Amino acid sequence: MSEEAAIKQQLEELKSRVTQLHDEIPFLKQCPRLGDLLQKMYEIRVGLKQLEQDLLQTHLKCCISPNIKVPGEVVLALSKLSEKRHGAIIAIEHEDDLDDHLLGGVIIDAAVSAPILENFFYPGSPLHDGAMIIRNLKIRKVNVILPLAPHTSELEALSLGSRHRAALGLSQVSDALVIVVSEEKGWISIALQGQLYPNLGTFALIEKLGENIGEENQ
């Protein structure tokens, strides 16, 4: 089934559920029916969340970052960092040179590997607080300070802090793809072209970016 057909099917199913719920509104004061209605509302909410994720993945794949290559080892590391709730911020350089927007940092020039990324962002590491810069599929710098975006109502509503502001700030002044792992929530988020896409989830990230794993192993 094509992505378009799958999304249409999801919409039709949700529309049918909402219609059924609407027809049962007269029975809201009947206690035995109320539990059933609440369950149906929960299922609709879950369906809407899944539909949002599917639309976001399609948007990312088709419109946002089709040309930015993310090493598969990065995706593997992000999955583990998210599971452990170890905060991280990784900027993937595209065409723009990021050096004019960076402060400090330690030059590494190392091959990208999941264990190396996990070690750098381990909470006890002296270099874990700053950002990692990946250039030409290699780790260029770590412990880098990125420009901060102003506070926004969206960031405040989601209780997202300085890492997300830094990711958004770099994406506003460059074409870099910036990936963030929240240590409070374990969320994986993406900032690109001045937009923040919060809480993609590990599976969504792997579906969008993990295709590089297969390409690297060929």
Secondary structure, 3 states (H helix, E strand, C coil): CCHHHHHHHHHHHHHHHHHHHHHCHHHCCCHHHHHHHHHHHHHHHHHHHHHHHHHHHHHHHHHHCCCCCCCHHHHHHHHHHHHHCCCEEEEECCCCCCHHHCECCEEEEEECCHHHHHHHCCCCCCCCCCEEEEECCEEEEEEEECCCCCCCHHHHHCCCCHHHHHHHHHHHHCCCEEEEECCCCCCEEEEECCEEECCCCHHHHHHHHCHHHHHHHC
